[in-house]
Amino acid sequence: MVKKSNKLTPHERVTWEILKNSRRELSTSEIANFGNMSWSTTKKSLNKLYNKRKTLHTKKKGNSRMWYLK
């Protein structure tokens, strides 16, 4: 049986801190730039956080997906 871990990876932790300190919604590209990570790594981290945490929310804005905490 495989246990699910609620611990955050280093990339998830950076992504979470960026969103926590932000005062507005951020796109995946903005989070990647602030965290000095690639877009694809940021996207994976955001999707994992979205599935783990109920306070992370997302919405579509044009062609971008905006991420924010509630």
N, C-alpha and C positions, 0 to 999 in steps of 0.2 A: 504494500500500500504506500503510495506516494503522498507525503505531507505537503500541503500548500503553505508557503512561508509568506508572512505579511511584512517581512523586512524589505526595505527598499534597496535596489541596486544603486551604485554611485551615480549613474546617469539619471535614474528616477529621482534620487535625492536632489540633484542639481535642478532638474526640471520643476520639482515641487517647490523648492526655495524661490525660484524665479517667479512662479505663479503666486506664491504666498506674498512676496514683496511687491507685486505689481498692483497698480491701482486701476487698471483697465484690462479689458480682454486683450489677449495676445494671440497672434497667429503662430502656426508651427514654425515658420521661418524666423519670426522675431525671437521665439524661445531658443531656437537653434543658435542664432547670432549672439544672444545674451549669454548662453551657456558654452559658447565656443565648441559646439557639437555639430555633427552633420545633420542634415534634414531628416534622413532616414532613421538615424539613431534616436533623434528627438521624437519622431512619429511613433516609433516602437515604445519608447518610454511613456509617452502620453497615453497610448492605447492600454498599456499595462496598468498605469495609474487609474485610468478611467474605470477599468474593471475591478480594481482593488478598493478604490475610495469613492464614497457616495457624495463627497463634497466637490469633486471635479466635474464641471459641466462644459458642454460644447454646443456651438451653434454654427450654422453656415452663414457666411456673409459674402455674397458674390461667389467667387471661385475659392475662397479661403475658408478654412475652419478656424473659428475663434475659440480659445480655451480660457476658462475663468474658474475661480473658486467661489463658493457660497458659504 
